[in-house]
Amino acid sequence: MRVGLILSEAFTGLRRNASMVISVVLVTFVSLTFVGAAILMQMQIATMKDFWVDRAQVAIYMCTAISQAPTCTGGVATDEQLAAVQEKLDGPALSPLIRDVRFEDSEEAYQNVLELLGEDYASVITPDQLNETYWINLVDQNQSDVIIEAFAGTEGVEEVQDQLQYLEPLFSALTVATYIAVGIAALMLIAAVLLIATTIRLSAFARRRELGIMRLVGASNRFIQTPFVLEGVFAALIGSILASAAVLAGVHFGVDQYLRGRVEFVTTWVDVADAWLVVPVLVLIGVVLAALSASFAIRRWLRA
């Protein structure tokens, strides 16, 4: 098979259908950019979950004088109630699940609040208004429900909270955004496949006389089809490269230089190294879809 002739035929087809090729490049570029964004968003969600799951704590808030919970009818949690909670945490049922426990009394909680809000609140907040709290780090944060159930309804315990629940709305929002990006990418990829097939048919129609002569002289189907498949692959490859560049630029300028310094509660972000991992996936998707759609289109045209 003459490689030079096949490449020449492929570039001739690209030149003759320049406008359609540009359309294929643009649609492939947009669709694969959404694919790359969806992959990076899933990587970001996984990174954030790994980070916060290791650091999120379960807090057991003991009753104060102003607590309104049904378990706080006796007012401030007594020493006996505090000891009962500690004993339960140290017991054989819960201790294997717990990495460590830290007890924070009302005075310590008061100082922490003043450090967070400022000394101006010293006249507004008093130590007796703040809960004495057991801060629990679990071996597996996914087992926080066990701790919550163990102390639900316990006298002297106002509330048991899993800090990870505050991040669930963020994770859910990012997941929904990922699904939207995947949906848009799927629609755009379908459009790219249809455009590639249309481009190949137009290219074959424009060279129908040449193809007829090639058939008469005994050219094989593979020899005839290969230039058309390469046309689709070249156009999709350009779109894939542009999408890869857009993903890399988005992470570099959007994440590294903008979000990383402005969104303080997120301490772990995807970076350019993660974006480079996505690049081969985008190129592979673009090239494979283009090759399959172009091959299918030219085969159907030749059979017609």
C-alpha positions as CSV (number, residue, x, y, z in Angstrom):
1,M,0.0,0.0,0.0
2,R,1.5,3.3,-1.1
3,V,1.5,5.5,2.0
4,G,2.4,8.7,0.1
5,L,-0.5,8.4,-2.3
6,I,-3.0,7.6,0.5
7,L,-1.8,10.7,2.5
8,S,-2.0,12.8,-0.6
9,E,-5.6,11.7,-1.2
10,A,-6.5,12.4,2.4
11,F,-5.2,15.9,2.3
12,T,-6.9,16.5,-1.0
13,G,-10.2,15.6,0.6
14,L,-9.5,17.9,3.6
15,R,-8.8,20.8,1.3
16,R,-11.9,20.3,-0.8
17,N,-14.2,20.1,2.2
18,A,-12.4,22.8,4.3
19,S,-15.6,24.3,5.7
20,M,-17.0,20.9,6.8
21,V,-13.6,20.0,8.3
22,I,-13.6,23.2,10.3
23,S,-17.0,22.3,11.6
24,V,-15.8,18.9,12.6
25,V,-12.8,20.4,14.4
26,L,-15.0,22.9,16.3
27,V,-17.6,20.4,17.3
28,T,-15.0,17.9,18.4
29,F,-13.1,20.6,20.3
30,V,-16.3,21.7,22.2
31,S,-17.5,18.2,23.0
32,L,-14.1,16.9,24.2
33,T,-13.6,20.0,26.3
34,F,-16.8,19.1,28.1
35,V,-15.6,15.5,28.5
36,G,-12.3,16.8,29.9
37,A,-14.1,19.1,32.3
38,A,-16.4,16.3,33.5
39,I,-13.4,14.0,34.1
40,L,-11.6,16.7,36.1
41,M,-14.7,17.5,38.1
42,Q,-14.9,13.9,39.1
43,M,-11.2,13.9,40.0
44,Q,-11.8,17.1,42.1
45,I,-14.7,15.5,43.9
46,A,-12.7,12.4,44.7
47,T,-9.7,14.6,45.9
48,M,-11.9,16.7,48.2
49,K,-13.7,13.7,49.6
50,D,-10.4,11.9,50.4
51,F,-9.1,15.1,52.1
52,W,-12.1,15.9,54.2
53,V,-13.1,12.3,55.1
54,D,-9.7,12.0,56.8
55,R,-10.2,15.3,58.7
56,A,-14.0,15.5,59.3
57,Q,-15.0,14.8,62.9
58,V,-18.1,13.7,64.7
59,A,-19.1,16.1,67.5
60,I,-21.1,15.2,70.5
61,Y,-22.5,18.4,71.9
62,M,-23.4,18.2,75.6
63,C,-26.3,20.1,77.1
64,T,-26.0,23.7,78.2
65,A,-28.3,25.8,80.4
66,I,-30.1,27.2,77.3
67,S,-30.4,23.9,75.4
68,Q,-33.9,23.1,74.2
69,A,-33.4,19.4,73.2
70,P,-35.7,16.8,74.9
71,T,-32.6,15.2,76.3
72,C,-31.6,18.4,78.1
73,T,-34.5,18.8,80.5
74,G,-32.1,18.6,83.4
75,G,-30.1,21.6,82.2
76,V,-26.3,21.6,82.0
77,A,-24.8,18.1,81.5
78,T,-23.7,16.7,84.8
79,D,-20.4,15.1,85.6
80,E,-22.1,11.7,85.7
81,Q,-23.5,12.2,82.2
82,L,-20.1,13.3,80.9
83,A,-18.5,10.2,82.4
84,A,-21.2,8.0,80.9
85,V,-20.5,9.4,77.4
86,Q,-16.7,8.9,77.9
87,E,-17.3,5.3,79.2
88,K,-19.4,4.5,76.1
89,L,-16.7,5.9,73.8
90,D,-14.1,3.8,75.5
91,G,-16.2,0.7,75.5
92,P,-15.6,-2.4,73.3
93,A,-18.4,-1.5,70.9
94,L,-17.2,1.9,69.8
95,S,-13.5,2.1,70.6
96,P,-12.4,0.0,67.6
97,L,-14.1,2.6,65.3
98,I,-12.5,5.6,67.0
99,R,-9.0,6.9,66.1
100,D,-8.9,9.5,68.9
101,V,-11.2,11.7,71.1
102,R,-10.7,15.2,72.3
103,F,-12.8,16.8,75.0
104,E,-13.4,20.6,74.8
105,D,-14.9,22.3,77.8
106,S,-17.0,25.4,77.8
107,E,-14.1,27.7,78.6
108,E,-12.0,26.3,75.8
109,A,-14.9,26.6,73.4
110,Y,-15.4,30.2,74.5
111,Q,-11.7,31.1,73.7
112,N,-12.0,29.4,70.3
113,V,-15.1,31.4,69.5
114,L,-13.4,34.7,70.5
115,E,-10.4,33.8,68.3
116,L,-12.7,33.1,65.4
117,L,-15.1,36.0,65.8
118,G,-13.0,38.6,67.6
119,E,-12.9,40.1,71.1
120,D,-15.9,42.3,70.3
121,Y,-18.2,39.3,71.0
122,A,-16.8,38.8,74.5
123,S,-19.7,40.9,76.0
124,V,-22.3,39.0,73.9
125,I,-21.2,35.4,74.4
126,T,-20.6,33.7,77.8
127,P,-18.9,30.3,78.4
128,D,-22.0,28.8,79.9
129,Q,-23.8,29.3,76.5
130,L,-21.4,27.1,74.7
131,N,-21.5,23.3,74.6
132,E,-18.9,21.0,76.2
133,T,-18.0,18.8,73.2
134,Y,-16.4,15.5,72.5
135,W,-14.6,15.8,69.1
136,I,-14.2,12.3,67.6
137,N,-11.9,11.2,64.7
138,L,-13.0,7.9,63.3
139,V,-10.9,5.2,61.6
140,D,-13.5,5.2,58.8
141,Q,-15.6,8.4,58.6
142,N,-18.2,6.4,56.7
143,Q,-19.1,4.8,60.0
144,S,-20.2,8.1,61.6
145,D,-23.8,6.8,61.6
146,V,-22.8,4.3,64.3
147,I,-21.7,7.0,66.6
148,I,-24.8,9.1,65.9
149,E,-27.1,6.2,66.6
150,A,-25.2,5.2,69.7
151,F,-25.8,8.6,71.4
152,A,-29.2,9.5,70.0
153,G,-31.6,10.1,72.8
154,T,-28.9,10.0,75.5
155,E,-29.6,12.2,78.5
156,G,-27.2,15.1,78.7
157,V,-26.4,14.9,74.9
158,E,-27.9,17.8,73.0
159,E,-26.9,16.8,69.5
160,V,-24.5,14.6,67.6
161,Q,-23.2,16.0,64.3
162,D,-21.1,14.6,61.5
163,Q,-19.1,17.5,60.0
164,L,-18.9,15.8,56.7
165,Q,-22.7,16.4,56.2
166,Y,-21.9,20.1,55.6
167,L,-19.9,19.2,52.5
168,E,-22.5,16.9,51.1
169,P,-24.4,19.7,49.3
170,L,-21.2,20.8,47.7
171,F,-20.4,17.3,46.5
172,S,-23.9,16.8,45.2
173,A,-23.8,20.1,43.3
174,L,-20.5,19.2,41.7
175,T,-21.8,15.7,40.8
176,V,-24.9,17.3,39.2
177,A,-22.6,19.7,37.2
178,T,-20.6,16.6,36.1
179,Y,-23.7,14.9,34.8
180,I,-24.7,18.0,32.9
181,A,-21.2,18.3,31.4
182,V,-21.3,14.6,30.4
183,G,-24.8,15.1,28.9
184,I,-23.7,18.1,26.8
185,A,-20.5,16.3,25.8
186,A,-22.5,13.2,24.7
187,L,-24.8,15.4,22.5
188,M,-21.8,17.2,21.0
189,L,-20.0,13.9,20.3
190,I,-23.0,12.6,18.5
191,A,-23.1,15.8,16.4
192,A,-19.3,15.4,15.7
193,V,-19.9,11.8,14.6
194,L,-22.7,12.8,12.3
195,L,-20.6,15.7,10.9
196,I,-17.7,13.4,10.2
197,A,-19.9,10.9,8.4
198,T,-21.4,13.7,6.3
199,T,-18.0,15.1,5.5
200,I,-16.8,11.7,4.3
201,R,-19.9,11.2,2.1
202,L,-19.4,14.7,0.6
203,S,-15.7,13.9,0.0
204,A,-16.6,10.6,-1.6
205,F,-19.2,12.2,-3.8
206,A,-16.8,14.9,-5.0
207,R,-14.3,12.1,-6.0
208,R,-16.8,9.6,-7.3
209,R,-15.2,9.5,-10.8
210,E,-11.8,8.8,-9.3
211,L,-13.2,6.1,-7.1
212,G,-14.9,4.5,-10.0
213,I,-11.6,4.4,-11.9
214,M,-9.8,3.0,-8.9
215,R,-12.4,0.2,-8.7
216,L,-12.0,-0.5,-12.4
217,V,-8.2,-0.9,-12.1
218,G,-8.6,-3.3,-9.2
219,A,-7.8,-1.1,-6.2
220,S,-8.7,-2.9,-2.9
221,N,-11.5,-1.6,-0.6
222,R,-8.9,-0.9,2.1
223,F,-6.9,1.3,-0.3
224,I,-10.0,3.2,-1.3
225,Q,-11.3,3.6,2.3
226,T,-8.1,4.5,4.1
227,P,-7.8,8.2,2.8
228,F,-11.4,8.9,3.9
229,V,-10.8,7.4,7.3
230,L,-7.7,9.5,7.7
231,E,-9.6,12.7,6.8
232,G,-12.0,12.1,9.7
233,V,-9.1,11.1,12.0
234,F,-7.0,14.2,11.1
235,A,-10.0,16.6,11.7
236,A,-10.8,14.9,15.0
237,L,-7.2,14.9,16.1
238,I,-7.0,18.6,15.6
239,G,-10.2,19.1,17.7
240,S,-8.8,16.8,20.4
241,I,-5.5,18.7,20.6
242,L,-7.5,22.0,20.9
243,A,-9.7,20.5,23.6
244,S,-6.6,19.2,25.4
245,A,-5.1,22.7,25.2
246,A,-8.3,24.2,26.6
247,V,-8.4,21.8,29.5
248,L,-4.7,22.5,30.4
249,A,-5.3,26.3,30.1
250,G,-8.5,26.0,32.2
251,V,-6.7,24.2,35.0
252,H,-3.7,26.5,34.9
253,F,-5.5,29.8,34.7
254,G,-8.8,28.9,36.2
255,V,-7.8,26.6,39.1
256,D,-4.1,27.3,39.8
257,Q,-4.1,31.1,39.4
258,Y,-7.7,32.0,40.3
259,L,-9.7,29.5,42.4
260,R,-6.8,28.2,44.5
261,G,-6.2,31.6,46.1
262,R,-9.8,32.6,46.5
263,V,-11.7,29.6,47.7
264,E,-10.0,29.0,51.1
265,F,-12.2,26.1,52.4
266,V,-11.0,23.9,49.5
267,T,-7.4,23.1,50.2
268,T,-6.9,20.4,47.6
269,W,-7.4,21.1,43.9
270,V,-6.7,19.3,40.7
271,D,-3.6,20.6,39.0
272,V,-1.9,20.6,35.6
273,A,-0.4,17.2,36.3
274,D,-4.0,15.8,36.6
275,A,-5.0,17.6,33.4
276,W,-2.1,16.0,31.5
277,L,-3.6,12.6,32.6
278,V,-6.8,13.6,30.8
279,V,-5.1,14.6,27.5
280,P,-4.5,11.0,26.2
281,V,-8.1,10.1,27.1
282,L,-9.4,13.0,25.0
283,V,-7.2,12.3,22.1
284,L,-8.1,8.6,22.2
285,I,-11.9,9.3,22.3
286,G,-11.6,11.7,19.4
287,V,-9.5,9.5,17.2
288,V,-11.5,6.3,17.8
289,L,-14.9,7.9,17.3
290,A,-13.7,9.6,14.1
291,A,-12.1,6.4,12.7
292,L,-15.3,4.4,13.4
293,S,-17.7,6.9,12.0
294,A,-15.6,7.6,8.9
295,S,-15.1,3.9,8.2
296,F,-18.8,3.2,8.6
297,A,-19.8,6.2,6.3
298,I,-17.4,5.3,3.5
299,R,-18.4,1.7,3.6
300,R,-22.0,2.5,3.3
301,W,-21.3,5.0,0.4
302,L,-19.3,2.4,-1.5
303,R,-22.1,-0.2,-1.1
304,A,-24.7,2.2,-2.3
